[in-house]
């Protein structure tokens, strides 16, 4: 199957839906999106925001001239006027109607906890989403044709059969919910999702998640607010405590020297083992979870670990 070309899509906000305290769903619409290459599951796109001091209309005019060479054009722009890029997951796509849904986490905008804000995950995309209105213009970058696999920005690739484990913080919730909704009923019965979120009200219920076990871990409780990641790592440890170890596949189980800025460890070929784990969120937490599942004996080819963000850092591109 021919790999896609990534290009810019000029869009307009057609709907804003506050899902819960920490999440808002923005529906983008536009004639351009009729050619959008939706592939489902955890497909990533780039949301393009105006540079400081620039306007959305200027952004759209600039990006229309980028074409398939959008990334070199973006790099060539003067830093002061370079549009901002942020990576998000497609929550749902309806190309026949020219629509794409993206769920934004409202980091540090009044919707999430102070811990999330202090962790450094607040940013321009969260601020934009918090004030988005119907009719607002924007640009997204995505594949120009339908397809499957990593070339389309999709990492979820479990083998047939076996148990499935999805682990993430709030930034991974949209991807996990999309994956759960795409599971066949038989696969859903073999699936456990562990999701850490800011507060109990953020426990979204995926549509048609079948028999999947979805365990929500709210940091805010009667005794106060737990630090980011402090609930997720013990939950994974507890879940894996009874696992029978399998061969370690010869890999080094130590992650002490992993570069958190580059933590994106996805197997090229997926094994046919008994358990497949997909882990995403803050890079330091992902590293710790990866240590746990590797120590439990999970082969490297059965583990996808993705640092979506890093505490104290903002995404450059």
N, C-alpha and C positions, 0 to 999 in steps of 0.2 A: 504494500500500500504506500502510495506516495506521501512523503511527509508534508505537513502544511507549511505555508508561508505565514508568518505573523504580520499582521497589519493593524492599522488604526481604524477604529470605528467611531464615528461621531454619533453621540447619543444625547438623549434628553431624559430627564427624570420624569417618569409618568406616574409614579406612585411612591409614597413614603409610608411605611407601616412600622410602628413601634411594636416590637414583638414582646418585649419585657424590659426591665430596667437597663440591661446592658447591651441589648441588640436592637438594631433597626434594619429593616429590609428596604433596600432601594431598588425599584424596578426601573431599568434603563430601557428606552425604546428608541427606535429609529430605523429608517429604510436600510441603512448600512447593515443592520443586524440580521437581515434576511439571509445574508451570506455567512453568518457566524458559524464556526465549526464546532458545535457543541459535541462533547464526548462523554459528558456525565461524570459521576463519581467525584474525585477530588481535583478536577481540572482547575488550573490556575490561569489567571489573566493579570494584566497590569491595568491599574486605574491611574490615569494621567490627570494630574491636578495643575492648575496654573501656578507659575512661579510667583513669589511674593511681588506684589505691585502690578501683576498682570491680570487680565480678565478672562473669563471663560470663553467669550467670543473670540478674543485674540488667540487663545489656546486652540480652538477648533480650526481657525484659519491656518495656524502654523502647522498643525498635525496633518491637515489634509494634503499638504505637500510632501509628507514623509514617505508615503507608500510602503512598499515592502522593506525599504531601507530605513525603517523608523529608528532602529537603535544607533547606527552610525550618525544619523541626522541629530538624534538626541544628544549623543556624545559631543558632536561638533558645535552645539549651541553654547554660547558664553555661559559660564556657570551662574552668573547673576540672573540671567533670564531663562535658564534651562527649566522646563516643566518638571514637576515632581512626579516620580513613579513610585507606586506602592502595589504590592502583590496581594491579590485576593482570590478566593475560591468562588467559582460560579455555583450559586445555590440552586438555580434552576434556569434552563434556557428554553425558549419557545421561538426558534428561528422563523417558523412559518408566520408568526405574528410580529416578528422583529422585536423580541423582548428578551432581556436577561435580568435575573434577580441576583443581587449581591447582598449578603448580610454583613453589616459592619458592627464591630464591637466599639462601644462608646467609651473608650479608655479616657479616664480623667476629664470627662466632660459633664459630670454630674450624674451620669448613668451608672458608673462602676465605682468600685471601692477605692479608697485612698491608697491601699496597698498597690493596686494596679498602676495608679498614677505615679507613685513613688518608684515603682520598678522601672519606669522609663518607657512604658509602652504607649504613652499618649503620643499623638502625632497629628499632622495636617489632615490625613484622611478621616480620622475620627472626628476632628473638629468640623470638617466639611460635612460629613454625614449627619452630625448633630443639628446642623442648621439647613440641611438640604430641603428644597421646596420643589413642587411640581413645576416643570418648565425650565429648571436649571440645566445648563448645557455642560457636557463633559466629554472626555475621550477615553476609550478603553482600547487595549491592545490584546488581540487574541488570534487564534488560528482561523484561517480563511476557508476551511473545509471540514466536514465531519470526518471523524476517524477515532482510533483508539491507541492507547499506549503513551509512552513517555514523550514522544515527539509532539504530542498535543498538550503537554504540560500536565500529564496525569501519572501519578505514582502508584495508585492503588492497583495491585496486580496479584491477588492471592491465587494459590494453586487450587485446583478442584479438590473438594473434600477437606477434611481437617477443621480444626477450630480456628476462629478468627478473633483477634484482640485488637481493639482500637483504643488508643490512649492519647489524651490531649487536654490542653487548657482551653480557655474561652476562644482563643484565636483559631483553634482547630475545630470548634463546634460546628461551623457551617459545613466543612468538608465531611466530618463524621456523620452529620445528619443526612447529607446527600448520599453518602455511601450506604447508610442503613436503609434509606428509602429505595435504593437500587438493588438490594439483596433479594435473591430468590427465597421463598419461604423456608426451604430446607436449609439453606445457608444461614438464614437468620437464627435458626434454632441453635446453631453452633457458634454464635457471636456474643462477645461481651464487649461493652464500651464503657470506659472509665473517663469521666469528663469533669474537670475541676472548673468551677465558675465562681464569679464574685458573690452571688447571693442566691438563696433558695428559689426566688422568683424567676431565675434564669434557666430553670430546668425545662427547656423546650421539649416538646414531644414530637419526634419525627413522625411523618405520615407513613403508614404502612410499614412500620419497622418489624412486623411479624413477631416472632418469638424472641427477638434479640433482647439480651439483658443490658439495659442502659442504667448505669449507676452514676448519679449526679453527686458531686462533691462540692457543696457551697462553702466558700471560705468564711463567709459572715454567718455567725451563729449567736446563740444566747450569751456565750462567754466572750464575745468580741470577734475580732477578725484575724484569721490565720494568715501567715505569710504565703506568698505565691509559691506553689509547688509543694507545700508542706503536707497537703492531703493526698496529692496524686501519687507521690513516690511510695508512701506506706501502703496505699490501696493496691498498687501493682505488686508490691512485695507480698502482701497478704494473699493475693490471688494466686501468685506463683508458688507459694509456700508448699503446696501439696503436689507440685508438678514433679514427675519422674524425670530426672536428667537424661538427655540424649547426648550423642557424640558432639563434641565442641567444634567439629569441622576444621580443626587446626588453626583457628583464628586466635589472635591475642585478645584475651578478655579484658585487658586494661584500657581504660579510656582517659587516663590521667592527662595525657598530652594532646587530647583532641583540640583542634582549633574551633572554638565555639562560633566564630564568625563564618566558618565554612562547614558547619555541621549539617551535611546533607548526604546521608549514607543510604542509598537505595540500591538493591541488588540488580544487576543487569539481567540475571536469569533467576527466577524464583524456584525454590526447591519444592518438593512434594511432601514435606514433612507434616507432622501432626498439628503444628501450630504455626500460624502466620501472624506477625505483629506489625501494626502500623502505628507509629508514634510521632506526634507533631506538637509544636508549641514553643515555649521559651527554651532557648538552646541549652542552658544549664540544666533545666529539668529533664529535657530530652536525653541529654548525656547520662544523667543519673538513672533514668528508666532503662536506657539501653544497657547500662551495666547490669541491672537486675535481670533482664531477660537473657542476656548473654551468659550470666552466671548460672541461670537455670538450665543452660544447655541448648538454647535455641540456635540453630545454624545461622550463619551470616546471611545466607540466601533466603532466609525466612523472616528477615527483619528490615523494615523500612523506617529510618529515623531521620526526621527533618526539623531543623531549627528554624521555625518561622520568624522568630525575632530573638533579640538578646537584651536582657535587662540593662538599662542605661544607654542603649544605642537605638538609633533610628535607622530605617532602611534607606540606603542610598539609591538603589535601583531595583 
